[in-house]
Amino acid sequence: MSAHRPAAVVVVLDRPASAGAALSVVLRVHGLCSGLGILMSVATGSAPARRALHAAADRTGVRLVVHARRHTAVTGTAFAAAA
């Protein structure tokens, strides 16, 4: 990621993918993005997955933005990255 250096990253999880392994990968990517100063957000329709991501990310000290809808995640992240 450091070679490409995107302004922002949006990860979209479908309901079947919102399991332990997928959430673990999202949290690892969140750690990488945070370390590089890259804005990241997640979109998932799964309320349990959103709660799990919030709870796990709170332990890292860097806020992870988790949205229920993908269009909100993309729009909100684009506006935040442009600011």
ABEGO torsion letter per residue (X at the ends): XAAAGBABBBBBBBAAABBAAAAAAAAAAAAAAAAAGBBBBBBBABAAAAAAAAAAAAAAGBBBBBBABAAAAAAAAAAAAAX
